[in-house]
Amino acid sequence: MPGLPLEGVKVVDFTQVMLGPCCTQMLGDWGADVIKIERVGAGDLSRSSIDDPAGPLNPVFCSLNRNKRSIALDLRSESGRAIVRRLIERADVVVNNFRAGVMERMGLGYDALAALNPHIIFAVGTGFGTEGPYAHKGGQDVLAQAMSGVIARKCDPSEPTAIYPTALADYTAGMHLVQGILLALLRRERAGRGQSISVSLYDSMLAMQMQEAAMWLMRGRDFSWGAMPYTGVFATTDGAIVIVGAFKANPLREISLALGLDDLSVDPRFADLETSRRNRTALHQILSARIAGADTAHWLARLEERDLLCAPVRSLGEALADPQTSVNGMIVRRDGEPPLGLVGSPVHLSDAEFALRHAPPALGEDGEAILAEHDFSAAEIAAFKSEGVVG
């Protein structure tokens, strides 16, 4: 598709699992030529991370690797590293999410690559940073949630401590890495040179808590929007609803009227925000008892009549089937082997259209074409394959 904003940008992608691949997928979605470097015989760890009939093209891998091309290389060999260096000579961006020092040990650190290609942008995603006491610690989403304070934060102190089941840190850091790459490309247009950029799972989780962190740093106290007394999740006869009691002069009065209760805001226990916070458990018991007596549709209608923020609590399957999801273009399907069903791009541009231009690649499926594009002869390619340098 012509006219995509990153058309002409060449990316050499060493990433695997999620942080890096969700970054490079977004670059590929918007036109970049992403060459995915994978290990001969194994590939990205996501190819084997779950037991699935599709094996290496399982849904987890496919969700993160559309609009990329794959070449399988043995980077332990000098020939494999020589191939990579030729790719990087013509590239704009190199992305990796290895532990600190891995690229340098292969002779592919920023200084070496900048000497080879002064325009290169060297983008690194790590667990905890490129320097410091945790630089060499293995990075993983749940570890970043734990060490950044995310897991410890709760709406109610009586709730058990639990892992958040969606990969918050990986996705957030991946999008921060996209931002860094785009900023570096813009800077290169003005300054004429590349640079090294880095993000980490840890920093991204701290940044996600910017409001809570500012409250702690400036006031020395915890802060949680989810723990606000007029906000909560309440069971109905056929599911659950969430109510956010905010942006009203007297939200508790409005909630009481919507639920057909006496005005709870005149009760001394709930007379203001602070007393309501101290008596949140008692307040939620009253609300829960009332809401449990009717179905979700009934309460949503009553609450929305008073312009209160509310929504049904749904499963992911229900959300994917919602007409709004379709209208927003958030489902991508393609027949083939395997048949694909993916979430689309959350970014919508008025003069460029996201498209699935390249299905998630089989391991090494584009290797010969990539080598030929970079002026390796047919004899050289055959030799690489016979020697196991290229899978």
C-alpha positions in Angstrom: 0.0 0.0 0.0 1.6 3.3 -1.1 1.7 6.3 1.1 2.2 4.7 4.5 4.1 7.1 6.8 7.1 4.7 7.5 7.4 3.5 3.9 11.1 3.3 3.1 12.3 2.9 6.7 14.3 -0.3 7.1 14.3 -2.1 10.4 16.6 -4.9 11.5 14.7 -6.6 14.3 16.4 -8.9 16.8 13.5 -8.9 19.3 11.5 -11.7 20.6 8.6 -12.5 23.1 6.6 -9.2 23.5 8.3 -5.9 24.4 10.3 -5.7 21.2 7.9 -7.5 18.8 4.9 -5.3 19.6 7.1 -2.3 18.9 8.4 -3.6 15.6 5.0 -4.8 14.6 3.6 -1.2 14.9 6.5 0.0 12.7 5.7 -2.7 10.2 2.0 -1.9 10.3 2.7 1.7 9.2 5.0 0.8 6.3 8.5 0.0 7.6 10.3 -3.0 6.1 10.9 -5.1 9.2 13.5 -7.9 8.8 13.1 -10.3 11.7 16.3 -12.0 12.7 15.6 -15.4 14.2 17.6 -18.3 15.5 18.2 -21.2 13.1 15.9 -24.1 14.0 14.1 -22.3 16.9 13.2 -18.7 16.1 11.5 -16.3 18.4 10.7 -17.9 21.8 7.0 -17.1 21.2 7.0 -19.7 18.5 7.3 -22.4 21.2 5.9 -20.7 24.3 2.5 -22.4 24.1 1.1 -25.8 23.1 -1.0 -25.1 20.0 -1.9 -27.1 16.9 -0.3 -24.4 14.7 3.0 -24.8 16.4 5.4 -22.0 15.4 2.6 -20.0 13.9 0.5 -20.1 17.1 -1.8 -17.2 18.1 0.6 -15.7 20.5 3.4 -15.5 17.9 0.9 -14.3 15.2 -0.4 -11.6 17.4 3.0 -9.9 17.5 4.6 -10.5 14.2 2.5 -9.5 11.2 3.9 -7.2 8.6 7.4 -8.5 9.1 9.8 -10.8 7.1 11.8 -13.5 8.7 15.4 -14.7 8.1 16.9 -17.4 10.3 20.6 -16.9 11.0 23.3 -18.6 13.1 24.7 -15.5 14.9 27.3 -17.6 16.6 29.2 -17.9 13.3 31.2 -15.1 11.8 29.3 -15.6 8.5 26.0 -15.0 10.2 27.3 -11.8 11.8 28.7 -10.7 8.5 25.3 -11.1 6.9 23.7 -9.0 9.7 26.3 -6.3 9.3 25.5 -6.0 5.6 21.8 -5.7 6.4 22.6 -3.0 9.0 24.7 -1.0 6.5 21.5 -0.3 4.6 19.1 -0.1 7.6 17.6 2.8 9.5 16.8 1.2 12.7 18.1 -1.8 14.7 15.9 -3.0 17.6 16.8 -5.6 20.3 15.5 -6.6 23.7 18.4 -8.8 24.9 19.9 -8.4 28.3 22.5 -5.7 28.6 25.8 -6.6 26.9 24.5 -9.3 24.5 24.7 -7.2 21.3 28.1 -5.9 22.4 29.5 -9.5 22.8 28.4 -10.3 19.3 30.2 -7.2 18.0 26.8 -5.5 17.3 26.7 -2.9 19.9 25.9 0.8 19.2 29.5 2.0 18.8 30.3 -0.8 16.3 27.1 -0.3 14.3 27.4 3.5 14.3 30.9 3.2 12.8 29.4 1.0 10.1 26.4 3.2 9.5 26.4 6.7 11.2 22.7 7.1 10.5 21.7 4.0 12.4 19.2 4.3 15.2 19.9 1.7 17.9 16.8 0.9 19.9 17.1 -1.2 23.1 14.3 -2.5 25.3 15.5 -4.0 28.6 13.9 -5.2 31.8 15.4 -2.6 34.2 17.8 -0.4 32.3 21.1 -0.5 30.5 23.1 0.4 33.7 22.6 0.1 37.4 22.1 -2.8 39.9 19.5 -4.6 37.9 20.9 -4.1 34.4 21.8 -7.8 34.0 18.8 -9.2 35.7 16.4 -11.0 33.4 13.5 -8.8 32.5 9.9 -10.0 32.4 6.5 -8.4 32.6 5.4 -9.8 35.9 8.8 -9.0 37.5 8.4 -5.4 36.4 4.9 -5.3 37.8 6.2 -6.5 41.1 9.3 -4.4 41.5 7.6 -1.1 40.3 4.8 -1.3 42.9 2.0 -2.2 40.5 1.2 -5.6 42.0 1.1 -4.2 45.5 -1.5 -1.5 44.6 -5.1 -2.5 45.3 -8.6 -0.9 45.4 -9.2 -2.6 48.8 -6.4 -3.6 51.2 -8.3 -6.8 52.1 -7.9 -8.1 48.5 -5.2 -10.7 47.9 -2.1 -9.6 46.1 -2.3 -10.9 42.6 -0.5 -10.6 39.2 -2.3 -8.4 36.6 -3.1 -11.0 33.9 -2.5 -8.7 30.9 1.1 -7.9 29.9 1.0 -4.3 30.9 4.8 -3.7 31.1 5.6 -5.4 27.8 3.0 -3.5 25.8 3.6 -0.1 27.5 7.4 -0.4 27.1 6.9 -1.5 23.5 4.9 1.6 22.7 7.5 3.7 24.5 10.1 2.1 22.2 8.0 3.1 19.2 7.9 6.7 20.5 11.7 6.7 21.0 12.3 5.4 17.5 10.0 7.9 15.9 11.6 10.8 17.9 15.1 9.6 16.8 14.0 9.4 13.1 12.7 13.0 13.4 15.9 14.1 15.1 17.9 12.4 12.3 16.1 14.4 9.7 17.3 17.6 11.4 20.7 16.6 12.7 21.8 14.1 10.0 22.9 11.4 12.4 21.5 8.4 14.3 21.6 7.7 18.0 21.0 5.1 20.7 17.7 5.0 22.6 16.5 2.7 25.3 13.4 2.0 27.3 12.7 -0.6 30.1 9.8 -2.5 31.5 10.6 -1.0 34.9 10.6 2.6 33.8 7.4 2.1 31.8 5.6 0.8 34.9 6.8 3.7 36.9 5.7 6.1 34.2 2.3 4.5 34.1 1.9 5.4 37.8 2.8 9.1 37.2 -0.2 10.4 39.2 0.3 8.0 42.1 4.1 8.6 42.1 3.6 12.4 42.3 1.2 12.0 45.2 3.8 9.9 47.1 6.8 12.1 46.2 5.0 15.4 47.0 2.6 14.3 49.8 4.0 11.1 51.1 0.7 9.2 50.8 -0.9 6.5 48.6 -3.4 7.4 45.9 -5.7 5.2 43.9 -8.5 6.1 41.6 -9.8 2.6 41.9 -10.1 3.0 45.7 -12.3 6.1 45.5 -15.4 5.5 47.6 -18.0 6.1 44.9 -16.3 3.8 42.4 -16.6 0.0 42.4 -17.7 -3.2 40.7 -21.1 -4.6 41.7 -22.7 -7.9 40.9 -26.1 -7.9 39.2 -28.5 -10.8 38.6 -26.9 -11.6 35.3 -23.3 -10.2 35.6 -21.7 -7.1 37.0 -21.4 -3.4 36.4 -18.8 -0.8 37.2 -19.7 2.6 38.5 -17.3 5.6 38.5 -18.7 8.2 40.9 -16.7 11.2 39.6 -17.1 14.6 37.9 -20.3 15.5 39.7 -20.8 18.0 42.5 -22.5 15.3 44.6 -21.9 11.9 42.9 -23.2 9.9 45.9 -26.6 11.7 45.7 -26.9 11.0 42.0 -26.0 7.3 42.5 -28.6 7.1 45.3 -31.3 8.6 43.1 -30.4 6.3 40.2 -30.6 3.2 42.4 -33.8 4.3 44.1 -32.2 4.7 47.5 -32.6 7.5 50.1 -29.9 10.1 49.6 -26.8 8.4 51.1 -24.9 11.7 51.0 -26.8 13.0 54.1 -25.8 10.0 56.1 -23.0 11.2 58.5 -20.9 8.2 57.5 -20.8 9.4 53.9 -21.2 13.2 54.3 -18.0 14.0 52.4 -15.3 12.3 50.4 -13.0 11.7 53.4 -15.7 10.2 55.6 -16.9 8.1 52.7 -13.4 6.9 52.1 -13.1 5.8 55.8 -16.5 4.0 55.5 -16.1 2.6 52.0 -16.8 -0.9 53.0 -20.2 0.0 54.6 -21.1 2.1 51.6 -20.3 -0.6 49.1 -22.3 -3.1 51.2 -25.4 -0.9 50.8 -24.8 -0.4 47.1 -24.1 -4.1 46.5 -27.3 -5.2 48.2 -29.4 -2.9 46.0 -27.7 -3.6 42.7 -27.9 -7.4 43.3 -31.7 -7.2 42.9 -31.9 -6.5 39.2 -30.1 -7.2 35.9 -27.3 -5.3 34.3 -29.4 -3.6 31.6 -31.8 -2.3 34.2 -29.1 -0.6 36.3 -27.2 0.7 33.3 -30.3 2.4 32.0 -31.0 4.0 35.4 -27.5 5.2 35.9 -27.1 6.6 32.4 -30.4 8.5 32.8 -28.5 10.6 35.5 -25.4 10.8 33.3 -23.3 8.7 35.6 -20.3 6.9 34.4 -21.0 3.2 34.2 -20.4 0.1 32.1 -21.0 -3.6 32.0 -18.2 -5.9 33.1 -17.6 -8.1 30.1 -15.4 -10.9 29.0 -12.8 -10.3 26.2 -14.9 -12.5 23.9 -17.9 -10.2 24.5 -15.8 -7.1 23.8 -14.4 -8.6 20.6 -18.0 -9.3 19.4 -19.2 -5.8 20.2 -20.3 -3.7 17.1 -18.0 -0.8 18.3 -15.0 -3.1 18.0 -16.0 -3.8 14.3 -16.7 -0.1 13.5 -13.3 0.8 14.9 -11.6 -1.7 12.6 -10.1 -3.5 15.5 -10.5 -7.1 14.1 -8.3 -8.4 11.3 -9.0 -11.7 9.7 -7.4 -13.6 6.8 -8.0 -17.1 5.5 -5.0 -19.3 5.0 -2.8 -21.7 7.0 -3.2 -20.9 9.8 -6.4 -18.8 9.4 -5.7 -15.5 11.2 -7.8 -13.5 13.7 -5.9 -10.6 15.1 -6.4 -7.2 16.8 -5.9 -4.4 14.4 -4.0 -1.1 15.0 -5.4 1.2 17.7 -3.9 4.2 15.7 -6.2 5.6 13.0 -4.8 8.1 10.4 -7.0 10.0 8.1 -4.7 9.8 5.1 -3.2 6.3 5.6 -4.9 3.0 6.1 -3.6 0.1 8.2 -3.5 -3.2 6.4 -2.3 -6.8 6.9 0.3 -6.6 4.1 2.4 -9.6 5.2 1.1 -12.5 7.3 3.1 -13.6 10.3 6.1 -15.3 8.7 7.1 -18.9 9.0 10.6 -19.3 10.4 13.1 -18.0 7.8 10.6 -17.9 5.0 12.0 -14.7 3.5 15.6 -15.5 4.0 16.7 -16.1 0.4 14.8 -13.0 -0.8 16.4 -10.8 1.9 19.8 -12.0 1.0 19.3 -11.5 -2.7 18.1 -7.9 -2.0 21.4 -7.3 -0.2 23.5 -8.5 -3.2 24.5 -11.9 -2.0 24.9 -14.2 -5.0 23.0 -17.4 -5.6 26.2 -19.4 -4.9 26.8 -17.5 -1.6 23.2 -18.1 -0.5 23.5 -21.8 -1.3 26.7 -22.0 0.7 25.1 -20.3 3.7 22.3 -22.8 3.6 24.5 -25.8 3.3 26.7 -24.6 6.1 23.7 -24.0 8.4 24.4 -20.3 8.6 21.0 -19.6 7.1 18.0 -21.7 8.0 
